[in-house]
Amino acid sequence: MSERLVRVFQEMVRIDSESGEEQAFLAYLSDLFARDLKAKCWLDGHGNLLGRVPAVNCDSEAPILLSCHGDTVKPGRGIEPVLVDGVIRSQGDTILGADDKAGIAEVYEALMSAKRHPEVEIVVTRQEELGMVGARNLDVSALRQNGLRYGRGFAELYHHRRAVLRVHRRAHHRAGGPCRHGAGEGHLRHQSRQPRHLSPQGRLD
C-alpha cells in the first residue's frame, strides 16, 4: 500500500458519516477531489456528491463513471484507525468504515496514480446502508455518460435477485495510443445474495 493511500483512508474514516449524517464527509471529499484531482464537484438535490475529473493524456470524448457511497453503518462515530503489521483496524469500539471508504480511497489513489485516463465522473451517494436511498434519488441528468439511468440501474440491481448487464468493452493500447471504445458487447449475469427484506441498517460492515 502507498503511504498516501493509507493516510487518506485514515483521514476518511475519522470523519463521522453514519447514514443520514454524511454532509461533513462529502464536504471533505469535494475539497479533496477539487484540490488534488482538479475536479469540478457539486451536490445534487438529494445531497449526493458528483464530480467531474478532466481527462489526462487521453482524447476519448466518452467519460467513465466510478461510484461509491459515503455513509457507514453504526456504530460509526469517533472512529480511530490503528495500523498494525500492515493491517488497518479500528480500536475496537466502533466499525472501521472500510465500507465504502476503502473504495473511495482506492478511486482517489487510482486517479492520482494514473498516467492516462479519460474524463471520469465520480458519484458518492448518501444513505446506501438504508436501502440505496441516495442512488434512487440520484440526479442523473447532470451525468454526461450517454444519458444512462445510473441511479435507477444501481437501485434495481441491488434489490433484484437476478439481472443481466450489458457491458461496453474498451480497447487497451499498450503503445499508449488514444482511449477508444471496443467494438463488442458482453453480457454479465449477476446473482444477488441480497435478501428481499433489509434491516434498517442493511449489511454488516
N, C-alpha and C positions, 0 to 999 in steps of 0.2 A: 504494500500500500504506500502511496505517496504521502509525504508529510502534509501536503496541502489538503489532500482528501480527508485525512484523519482530523486535521484542525477544523476544517469547515463542517464536517459531520458533527464534531463535538459542539461547535458553536450552535448548530441547528437544534440538537436535542436539548440544549439548555434553555431554549425558548419554549415556554408552555404553549401548547396548541391542541388541547383536548377539543373534541368535536363541538363546533359552535363557538369556539374561542380562538380562532386561527388568525385574527387580524394582525397581531404583533409579528407573528412568524411570516405572514405573507408580505408585510411591510419590509421585513429584513430581506426576504428573497428578492423583492423588487429592487431594493438598493444594491444588493449583491450582483444581480444579473445586469443591471444598468451600468454599474461601475466596471465590472470585470469582463462581461460578455458584450458590452455596447448594445444591450437590448433595449428596445422600447417596451415598457411594461405598463399595464393598466388593469383595473378591476372591472369585471362585468357587473350587471345589475344584481347578481346574487353574491357578489364578493369573491368570486373565483379570480385567481391571478392568471393573466395571459401575458405572454412576452414574445417578442419577435427579435431573433438574433440574426444579424446580417450574415450573408454568405462569406466564406473565406476561400479564396483561390478556386472558385467554382462558378461556372456560368449557367448552371441549371436554373430555370425560371420557376420550377415547382418546389415549394418548401416541403420539409418533412415535419411531422408532429411528434413531440415527446410529451407524455402526460404522466403526472403523478398526483398524489393527494397530500394535502398539508396537515390534516388532522390526525390525532392519535386517539387510542382508547384510553381508559382510565386504569390505574392512577398515573397521570402523566404530568403532574405539576411538580416543579422543583427537581427535575431530573439532573443527576450528576453522573456523567460518564466517567468510567475508570478504564484506563488502558493497562492491561497486564499480559505480558508474554505475547504481544501482538494481537490480543483479543480485546474488543471494547465491550464492556458490560455496564449496567447501572450499578449503583451502590447496593441495591437490593430491596429498597422500599418503594420503588416505582418501576414502571416499564422502562425500556431503553428508548423506545420511539423509533427503532430502525424501520418500522412500517409506518410511513413510507419515506422517512428522511434519509435512509441509506440510498434509496432510489434517486431522490433529488440530488444528493451529494454526488452520486455517480453521473447523473446527467451534467451537472456543473463541471466535474472533472473531465469528462469526455470532451466537452466543448472547449474547455481551457487547453486541452492537450492536442486536439485535432489540428493537423496542418491544413486540412482541406475539408470543407463541408458546404452543402447548400444552405440556403436560408432555413432556419429552424424556428418553428413555432413551439413554445412551451406553454403547457396548461397545468396549473396546480389547483385542483379543485378542493372545495370545502366539504365537510360532513360526509366523507366517504364511508366512515365507520357506522353511520346511521342508516345506510342503505343507498349509497350513491346519490345523495341529495344534490351535491354540487354538480355532478355530471348530468343529472336530469334537468338541471336548470341552467346549464352552460349556454352562453350566448355564442352560438356557432357562426353567426353572421359576420363576426369580426375575424374569422379564420380564413386564410387565403387558399388552403389546400383543397382545391377543386370543389369547394362548397359541400364537402362530405358532412353528413349529420353525425359528427363525432359524439356529442353528448348523448344523443338517443341511442347510437350504436353501443357505446360503453355500457349504458344502463341496461339495455336489452340483453347483452351478452352476459352480464353479471347475474341477472335474475332468471335466465333460461338455462335448462339443463343441457341443451344441445344447440349449437349454432354453427353455420357454415360461413367462413370468412373468405372473401376474395382478396387475394394478396397481389399487389403490383410489384414485380421484382425490379431491382436496379442492377444495371451492369456495373461490374467492378473493373477498373482500369489500373493495372499495375504500373503502367508507364506514366501515370499522373495526369491523364487527359481529363477532359471535362466530364462532370457527372451527368449521366443521361438515363432515362428510363429504359429498362429492358423491354423486350417486345412481348414477353409471355405473361401469363397469369397462372397462379397456382391456387389451390384450394386447401384450406386447413379446417379440419373438423375439431371443434372444441367440445370436450365433455366436461361440463362443470360439476364440481362437487359441492357447490353452494347449496345448503338446504333451502327448501321452498320458503320457510318462515324464519326470519332472522330475529335474534335477540336484539334489544335496543342498542347494544354496543358492538354488534357484528361479531368479528372473529377475535381470537386471542392474538396478542401482539407477538 
